Amino acid sequence: MSDAKLRDLQAFLVVAEEQNFTRAAARLGVSQSALSQTVRALEERMDMPLFLRSTRKVSLTEAGERLRALVGPAMEEIRQGLAQISALRGRPAGTIRISADEYAVRSVLWPALPAFMASYPDIQVEIATDYGLADIVGQRYDAGVRRGGLVSKDMIAVRIGPDIPMVVVGAPAYLERHARPRHPQALIEHNCVNLRLPAQGYFAWSFRKGAKEHRIKVDGQLVLNSLLQIVEAALAGVGLVHVPEQLVREHLDAGRLLEVLREWRQTYEGYHLYYPNRRKSPALALLVEALRHAP
């Protein structure tokens, strides 16, 4: 098979994963029109449609589903094989695709990545920020990063981060206008900024004091899907927020935010990098070690 046909099949697989030509073109580093022409030429050669297209969505036809099932595993084997062969040169190479939530990228991935990439210039790292529990096998990620309790039991998991204490904080101006809550249940009387997760809905506010644990359904005027935006909302005095303590440590030290319900702090198990139960590529093995020993 020619290199051009292999590239066409790779383009087909990326569009099938993204279900969107714009995102697929960005991943492949080509224009949307060029990608559309590539897929259309592949469909013409096969004499059958591979995608159903609408103004909002792209989905696979039955023929497209069969092609992905046949070609996807083979392309993955080729990718893994090329990565292993590259390692024989003494310069590890290849692409590592990782799914991680926003805070994991900031707190455990980014601190290690600059030095890692400088040490291995032929390794490319691609990170997809996602608060959902991505199917890393189905979406062909090499690995995912999630809190320990969220990792599926059929995955190999490596601890790469410390436990995560959560805090409820608000701006001094907000707390001057509203009485400080003394118990988690009192949060129902406050304007709380919610985090909405893609699959699970609102992120539950969980609290622990001794053996007692409370899960509170809070409400408020503002709902966001980014922890960094939620911190900005707290600084602006919009309401109370529930976030990892490390994310707001500098604002607490500077007095820009104040903590409430400190005695009810909940602590979650730290982040793990996880991957399917199969031999990992040399590039991923190097990244795992770098993350395990990061300061």
FIBATOR-720743 format. One record per residue (C-alpha): chain; residue number from 1; residue in one letter; y, x, z. Coordinates in steps of 0.05 Angstrom, whole numbers. Each point is the difference from the previous one (the first is absolute). Last residue first. Layout:
<recs>
+------+--------+------+--------+--------+--------+
: kevo : vexvex : miza :  north :   east :     up :
+------+--------+------+--------+--------+--------+
:    A :    NUM :    a :      Y :      X :      Z :
...
+------+--------+------+--------+--------+--------+
</recs>
This chain:
<recs>
+------+--------+------+--------+--------+--------+
: kevo : vexvex : miza :  north :   east :     up :
+------+--------+------+--------+--------+--------+
:    A :    295 :    p :    343 :    185 :    844 :
:    A :    294 :    a :    -48 :    -10 :    -59 :
:    A :    293 :    h :    -71 :     24 :     13 :
:    A :    292 :    r :    -37 :    -64 :    -19 :
:    A :    291 :    l :     49 :    -14 :    -56 :
:    A :    290 :    a :    -12 :     68 :    -33 :
:    A :    289 :    e :    -75 :     -7 :      8 :
:    A :    288 :    v :     -1 :    -68 :    -34 :
:    A :    287 :    l :     45 :     27 :    -55 :
:    A :    286 :    l :    -48 :     57 :    -15 :
:    A :    285 :    a :    -59 :    -48 :     -4 :
:    A :    284 :    l :     41 :    -46 :    -45 :
:    A :    283 :    a :     10 :     58 :    -50 :
:    A :    282 :    p :    -73 :     20 :      3 :
:    A :    281 :    s :    -20 :    -71 :    -18 :
:    A :    280 :    k :    -36 :    -42 :     51 :
:    A :    279 :    r :    -75 :    -10 :      1 :
:    A :    278 :    r :    -15 :    -72 :     13 :
:    A :    277 :    n :      7 :    -49 :     57 :
:    A :    276 :    p :     67 :    -28 :    -22 :
:    A :    275 :    y :     65 :     28 :     28 :
:    A :    274 :    y :     40 :     -4 :     64 :
:    A :    273 :    l :     61 :     34 :     29 :
:    A :    272 :    h :      9 :    -25 :     71 :
:    A :    271 :    y :     64 :    -20 :     35 :
:    A :    270 :    g :      6 :     -8 :     75 :
:    A :    269 :    e :    -29 :    -54 :     45 :
:    A :    268 :    y :     52 :    -50 :     21 :
:    A :    267 :    t :     42 :      0 :     64 :
:    A :    266 :    q :     31 :    -64 :     28 :
:    A :    265 :    r :     60 :      6 :     46 :
:    A :    264 :    w :      5 :    -54 :     53 :
:    A :    263 :    e :     35 :     42 :     53 :
:    A :    262 :    r :     54 :     16 :    -51 :
:    A :    261 :    l :     17 :    -73 :    -11 :
:    A :    260 :    v :     69 :     19 :    -28 :
:    A :    259 :    e :     22 :     64 :    -35 :
:    A :    258 :    l :     73 :     14 :    -19 :
:    A :    257 :    l :     26 :     21 :    -67 :
:    A :    256 :    r :     61 :     41 :    -20 :
:    A :    255 :    g :     -6 :     36 :     67 :
:    A :    254 :    a :     -7 :     69 :    -32 :
:    A :    253 :    d :    -69 :     11 :     30 :
:    A :    252 :    l :    -22 :    -69 :    -21 :
:    A :    251 :    h :     26 :     11 :    -71 :
:    A :    250 :    e :    -36 :     67 :     -4 :
:    A :    249 :    r :    -66 :    -31 :     24 :
:    A :    248 :    v :      3 :    -58 :    -49 :
:    A :    247 :    l :    -58 :     15 :    -46 :
:    A :    246 :    q :    -37 :     38 :     54 :
:    A :    245 :    e :     -5 :    -63 :     42 :
:    A :    244 :    p :    -37 :    -38 :    -54 :
:    A :    243 :    v :     34 :    -67 :    -13 :
:    A :    242 :    h :     12 :    -69 :     30 :
:    A :    241 :    v :     70 :    -26 :    -15 :
:    A :    240 :    l :     53 :    -39 :     38 :
:    A :    239 :    g :     59 :    -32 :    -36 :
:    A :    238 :    v :     53 :      6 :    -54 :
:    A :    237 :    g :     39 :     54 :     38 :
:    A :    236 :    a :     11 :     45 :    -61 :
:    A :    235 :    l :    -43 :     54 :     32 :
:    A :    234 :    a :    -57 :    -51 :      5 :
:    A :    233 :    a :      7 :    -18 :    -74 :
:    A :    232 :    e :     -1 :     73 :    -19 :
:    A :    231 :    v :    -65 :      8 :     40 :
:    A :    230 :    i :    -29 :    -59 :    -38 :
:    A :    229 :    q :     20 :     32 :    -66 :
:    A :    228 :    l :    -39 :     63 :     19 :
:    A :    227 :    l :    -59 :    -42 :     21 :
:    A :    226 :    s :     -3 :    -33 :    -70 :
:    A :    225 :    n :    -25 :    -69 :    -17 :
:    A :    224 :    l :     58 :    -41 :     28 :
:    A :    223 :    v :     10 :    -67 :     34 :
:    A :    222 :    l :     68 :    -20 :     29 :
:    A :    221 :    q :     24 :    -62 :     36 :
:    A :    220 :    g :    -49 :      4 :     58 :
:    A :    219 :    d :    -67 :    -18 :     28 :
:    A :    218 :    v :    -53 :     32 :     45 :
:    A :    217 :    k :    -73 :    -16 :      4 :
:    A :    216 :    i :    -21 :     38 :     62 :
:    A :    215 :    r :    -66 :     35 :     13 :
:    A :    214 :    h :     -9 :     16 :     74 :
:    A :    213 :    e :    -47 :     49 :     33 :
:    A :    212 :    k :    -14 :      4 :     75 :
:    A :    211 :    a :    -45 :     56 :     26 :
:    A :    210 :    g :     58 :     43 :     21 :
:    A :    209 :    k :     60 :    -24 :    -38 :
:    A :    208 :    r :    -11 :     -8 :    -74 :
:    A :    207 :    f :     41 :    -29 :    -56 :
:    A :    206 :    s :    -12 :    -22 :    -72 :
:    A :    205 :    w :     53 :    -24 :    -49 :
:    A :    204 :    a :    -39 :    -28 :    -59 :
:    A :    203 :    f :     19 :     25 :    -70 :
:    A :    202 :    y :     16 :    -62 :    -41 :
:    A :    201 :    g :    -46 :    -15 :    -59 :
:    A :    200 :    q :    -67 :     35 :     -4 :
:    A :    199 :    a :     -5 :     14 :    -75 :
:    A :    198 :    p :     67 :     30 :    -19 :
:    A :    197 :    l :     27 :     14 :     71 :
:    A :    196 :    r :     64 :    -34 :     23 :
:    A :    195 :    l :     40 :     38 :     53 :
:    A :    194 :    n :     42 :    -46 :     43 :
:    A :    193 :    v :     69 :     11 :     30 :
:    A :    192 :    c :      5 :    -37 :     66 :
:    A :    191 :    n :     58 :    -46 :     20 :
:    A :    190 :    h :    -18 :    -14 :     72 :
:    A :    189 :    e :    -24 :    -61 :     40 :
:    A :    188 :    i :    -72 :     10 :    -22 :
:    A :    187 :    l :      6 :     70 :     27 :
:    A :    186 :    a :     -4 :    -27 :     71 :
:    A :    185 :    q :    -76 :     -2 :     -7 :
:    A :    184 :    p :      0 :     76 :     -1 :
:    A :    183 :    h :     27 :      1 :     72 :
:    A :    182 :    r :     66 :     25 :     27 :
:    A :    181 :    p :     41 :    -15 :    -62 :
:    A :    180 :    r :     71 :     28 :      3 :
:    A :    179 :    a :     52 :    -56 :      0 :
:    A :    178 :    h :     37 :     -7 :    -66 :
:    A :    177 :    r :     71 :     16 :    -21 :
:    A :    176 :    e :      3 :     69 :     32 :
:    A :    175 :    l :    -70 :     13 :    -26 :
:    A :    174 :    y :     23 :     -9 :    -72 :
:    A :    173 :    a :     59 :     48 :      9 :
:    A :    172 :    p :    -45 :     52 :     34 :
:    A :    171 :    a :    -45 :     -1 :    -62 :
:    A :    170 :    g :    -72 :    -22 :      9 :
:    A :    169 :    v :    -67 :     30 :     14 :
:    A :    168 :    v :    -72 :    -21 :     11 :
:    A :    167 :    v :    -45 :     61 :      2 :
:    A :    166 :    m :    -68 :     19 :    -28 :
:    A :    165 :    p :    -40 :     62 :     20 :
:    A :    164 :    i :    -40 :     30 :    -57 :
:    A :    163 :    d :    -58 :     45 :     18 :
:    A :    162 :    p :      1 :     69 :    -32 :
:    A :    161 :    g :    -13 :     14 :    -74 :
:    A :    160 :    i :    -51 :     28 :    -49 :
:    A :    159 :    r :    -67 :    -30 :     24 :
:    A :    158 :    v :    -52 :      7 :    -55 :
:    A :    157 :    a :    -37 :    -62 :    -26 :
:    A :    156 :    i :    -61 :     -4 :    -45 :
:    A :    155 :    m :     -3 :    -72 :    -24 :
:    A :    154 :    d :    -54 :    -53 :     10 :
:    A :    153 :    k :     30 :    -22 :     67 :
:    A :    152 :    s :     64 :    -24 :    -33 :
:    A :    151 :    v :     64 :     31 :     28 :
:    A :    150 :    l :     48 :    -47 :     36 :
:    A :    149 :    g :    -15 :     23 :     72 :
:    A :    148 :    g :     18 :     71 :    -18 :
:    A :    147 :    r :     69 :    -14 :    -27 :
:    A :    146 :    r :      3 :      7 :    -76 :
:    A :    145 :    v :      1 :     55 :    -52 :
:    A :    144 :    g :    -39 :     -8 :    -64 :
:    A :    143 :    a :    -39 :     47 :    -44 :
:    A :    142 :    d :    -19 :     17 :    -72 :
:    A :    141 :    y :     30 :    -64 :    -26 :
:    A :    140 :    r :    -38 :    -35 :    -55 :
:    A :    139 :    q :     26 :    -71 :     10 :
:    A :    138 :    g :    -70 :    -27 :     12 :
:    A :    137 :    v :    -18 :     58 :     45 :
:    A :    136 :    i :     66 :      2 :     38 :
:    A :    135 :    d :     -1 :    -75 :     12 :
:    A :    134 :    a :     69 :     -3 :     30 :
:    A :    133 :    l :     11 :    -27 :     70 :
:    A :    132 :    g :     71 :    -24 :    -11 :
:    A :    131 :    y :     60 :     39 :     26 :
:    A :    130 :    d :      4 :     39 :    -66 :
:    A :    129 :    t :     36 :     64 :    -20 :
:    A :    128 :    a :    -38 :     31 :    -58 :
:    A :    127 :    i :     -2 :     76 :      5 :
:    A :    126 :    e :    -15 :     46 :    -58 :
:    A :    125 :    v :    -13 :     73 :     17 :
:    A :    124 :    q :     -7 :     51 :    -56 :
:    A :    123 :    i :    -39 :     64 :     12 :
:    A :    122 :    d :     16 :     60 :    -45 :
:    A :    121 :    p :     55 :     26 :     47 :
:    A :    120 :    y :    -48 :      9 :     58 :
:    A :    119 :    s :     36 :     37 :     56 :
:    A :    118 :    a :     68 :    -31 :    -15 :
:    A :    117 :    m :    -33 :    -68 :     -4 :
:    A :    116 :    f :    -31 :      9 :     69 :
:    A :    115 :    a :     64 :     26 :     31 :
:    A :    114 :    p :     40 :    -59 :    -26 :
:    A :    113 :    l :    -56 :    -50 :     17 :
:    A :    112 :    a :    -13 :     10 :     74 :
:    A :    111 :    p :     60 :    -35 :     32 :
:    A :    110 :    w :     -1 :    -52 :    -56 :
:    A :    109 :    l :    -70 :    -26 :     14 :
:    A :    108 :    v :      0 :    -13 :     75 :
:    A :    107 :    s :     65 :    -35 :     21 :
:    A :    106 :    r :     37 :    -20 :    -63 :
:    A :    105 :    v :    -60 :    -17 :    -44 :
:    A :    104 :    a :    -35 :    -34 :     58 :
:    A :    103 :    y :     63 :    -41 :     14 :
:    A :    102 :    e :      2 :    -27 :    -71 :
:    A :    101 :    d :    -73 :    -19 :     -4 :
:    A :    100 :    a :    -49 :     44 :    -37 :
:    A :     99 :    s :    -40 :     -1 :    -65 :
:    A :     98 :    i :    -16 :     70 :    -26 :
:    A :     97 :    r :    -14 :     27 :    -70 :
:    A :     96 :    i :    -17 :     74 :     -2 :
:    A :     95 :    t :      9 :     32 :    -69 :
:    A :     94 :    g :    -33 :     65 :    -22 :
:    A :     93 :    a :      2 :     74 :     13 :
:    A :     92 :    p :    -27 :     53 :     46 :
:    A :     91 :    r :     18 :     71 :    -24 :
:    A :     90 :    g :    -61 :     46 :      7 :
:    A :     89 :    r :    -21 :    -17 :    -71 :
:    A :     88 :    l :    -63 :    -33 :     27 :
:    A :     87 :    a :     43 :    -55 :     32 :
:    A :     86 :    s :     18 :    -24 :    -70 :
:    A :     85 :    i :    -74 :    -15 :    -12 :
:    A :     84 :    q :     -1 :    -44 :     61 :
:    A :     83 :    a :     63 :    -38 :    -22 :
:    A :     82 :    l :    -28 :     -8 :    -70 :
:    A :     81 :    g :    -64 :    -29 :     28 :
:    A :     80 :    q :     37 :    -49 :     45 :
:    A :     79 :    r :     42 :    -25 :    -59 :
:    A :     78 :    i :    -61 :     -6 :    -46 :
:    A :     77 :    e :    -38 :    -38 :     54 :
:    A :     76 :    e :     59 :    -47 :      8 :
:    A :     75 :    m :      3 :    -11 :    -75 :
:    A :     74 :    a :    -74 :    -19 :      1 :
:    A :     73 :    p :      9 :    -48 :     58 :
:    A :     72 :    g :     57 :    -36 :    -36 :
:    A :     71 :    v :    -30 :     -3 :    -70 :
:    A :     70 :    l :    -56 :    -51 :      9 :
:    A :     69 :    a :     31 :    -46 :     52 :
:    A :     68 :    r :     68 :      6 :    -34 :
:    A :     67 :    l :    -31 :    -18 :    -67 :
:    A :     66 :    r :    -35 :    -60 :     29 :
:    A :     65 :    e :     63 :    -26 :     33 :
:    A :     64 :    g :     39 :      9 :    -65 :
:    A :     63 :    a :    -53 :    -39 :    -39 :
:    A :     62 :    e :      6 :    -57 :     50 :
:    A :     61 :    t :     75 :      3 :     -8 :
:    A :     60 :    l :     41 :     41 :     48 :
:    A :     59 :    s :     65 :    -22 :     31 :
:    A :     58 :    v :     74 :     14 :    -12 :
:    A :     57 :    k :     52 :    -38 :     38 :
:    A :     56 :    r :     71 :    -25 :     -1 :
:    A :     55 :    t :     19 :    -15 :    -72 :
:    A :     54 :    s :    -73 :    -12 :    -18 :
:    A :     53 :    r :    -53 :     45 :    -29 :
:    A :     52 :    l :    -76 :     -8 :     -1 :
:    A :     51 :    f :    -30 :     68 :     -9 :
:    A :     50 :    l :    -59 :     32 :    -37 :
:    A :     49 :    p :      7 :    -39 :    -66 :
:    A :     48 :    m :    -55 :     14 :    -52 :
:    A :     47 :    d :     -9 :     40 :    -63 :
:    A :     46 :    m :    -18 :     64 :     39 :
:    A :     45 :    r :     46 :     41 :    -44 :
:    A :     44 :    e :     53 :    -54 :      3 :
:    A :     43 :    e :     -4 :     -4 :     76 :
:    A :     42 :    l :      8 :     75 :      5 :
:    A :     41 :    a :     61 :     -3 :    -47 :
:    A :     40 :    r :     30 :    -55 :     44 :
:    A :     39 :    v :    -11 :     42 :     62 :
:    A :     38 :    t :     35 :     61 :    -31 :
:    A :     37 :    q :     57 :    -43 :    -28 :
:    A :     36 :    s :     12 :    -31 :     69 :
:    A :     35 :    l :      1 :     70 :     31 :
:    A :     34 :    a :     51 :     24 :    -51 :
:    A :     33 :    s :     44 :    -61 :     14 :
:    A :     32 :    q :     -4 :     10 :     75 :
:    A :     31 :    s :     22 :     72 :     -7 :
:    A :     30 :    v :    -45 :     56 :     24 :
:    A :     29 :    g :     -9 :     37 :     66 :
:    A :     28 :    l :    -69 :    -28 :     13 :
:    A :     27 :    r :     18 :    -28 :     68 :
:    A :     26 :    a :     66 :    -27 :    -26 :
:    A :     25 :    a :    -35 :    -32 :    -60 :
:    A :     24 :    a :    -49 :    -35 :     47 :
:    A :     23 :    r :     56 :    -27 :     43 :
:    A :     22 :    t :     35 :    -29 :    -62 :
:    A :     21 :    f :    -64 :    -25 :    -32 :
:    A :     20 :    n :    -22 :    -41 :     60 :
:    A :     19 :    q :    -70 :    -18 :     23 :
:    A :     18 :    e :      4 :     67 :     38 :
:    A :     17 :    e :    -75 :     15 :     -1 :
:    A :     16 :    a :    -13 :    -28 :    -70 :
:    A :     15 :    v :     62 :     35 :    -27 :
:    A :     14 :    v :    -26 :     66 :     29 :
:    A :     13 :    l :    -69 :    -12 :    -30 :
:    A :     12 :    f :     27 :    -14 :    -70 :
:    A :     11 :    a :     43 :     63 :      2 :
:    A :     10 :    q :    -62 :     41 :     19 :
:    A :      9 :    l :    -37 :    -31 :    -58 :
:    A :      8 :    d :     56 :     18 :    -48 :
:    A :      7 :    r :      2 :     71 :     28 :
:    A :      6 :    l :    -75 :      7 :    -13 :
:    A :      5 :    k :     11 :    -26 :    -71 :
:    A :      4 :    a :     54 :     52 :    -12 :
:    A :      3 :    d :    -44 :     56 :     28 :
:    A :      2 :    s :    -53 :    -16 :    -52 :
:    A :      1 :    m :    -69 :    -27 :     18 :
+------+--------+------+--------+--------+--------+
</recs>
